[in-house]
Amino acid sequence: MNSDALATLSLPALPAPSPEAPAPLVCERCGGFSPELAPHFEKSVCEECLERMKERQRGIKLYPPGYLWAVGLLGNGAAASVLAALNWSRIGNQRRAKGAWAMAVGCMIVSAIAVSLPQGQLPITAFVSFLATQRATDGWKPIFDEHLAAGGKRASLLFPILVVALVVLAIAFALALVLPDV
């Protein structure tokens, strides 16, 4: 068939969409069409994708707010902020995760400055650590309770405790090498 013959072919016209008819709904996750979409995780997803997302959520392990408080008050607010950042990352809220990482870094900087001062500013470090811990746990309890109610799991503190212990030992060893004997 030549191009002149193709130009004379006429295709049936598609009916114009009716103003009353709902627009076809497309799942933002898989691209499939669905008569009804469920708003979940700030996306509109089909029921099949929603079930897959819920199943994934059940496998995620999160640190409870009590763990965050214990780590923050017994250790430093930076540790509580790191655990909060891990929690936010695991549930997919990257904005809050970045804020928690920034809080952890800020808390470490303030602690390092306070320790390096001649008088050792423990009240400043304790205050900043408390504020960081408060911020790390802010609004976390209802999210964690909902996570547990949906079949989610609680994370163990063993790994974070081991990491903190190794970091403290490494810092102590480095300070012993650098500081003169008194």
HELIX and SHEET records of a PDB file:
HELIX    1   1 SER A    3  THR A    8  1                                   6    
HELIX    2   2 GLU A   47  GLY A   59  1                                  13    
HELIX    3   3 PRO A   65  LEU A   74  1                                  10    
HELIX    4   4 GLY A   77  ILE A   91  1                                  15    
HELIX    5   5 GLN A   94  SER A  116  1                                  23    
HELIX    6   6 LEU A  122  THR A  137  1                                  16    
HELIX    7   7 TRP A  140  ALA A  149  1                                  10    
HELIX    8   8 LEU A  158  VAL A  178  1                                  21    
SHEET    1   A 2 LEU A  25  VAL A  26  0                                        
SHEET    2   A 2 PHE A  33  SER A  34 -1                                        
SHEET    1   B 2 ALA A  38  HIS A  40  0                                        
SHEET    2   B 2 LYS A  43  VAL A  45 -1                                        
SHEET    1   C 2 LYS A  61  LEU A  62  0                                        
SHEET    2   C 2 LYS A 153  ARG A 154  1                                        
END                                                                             
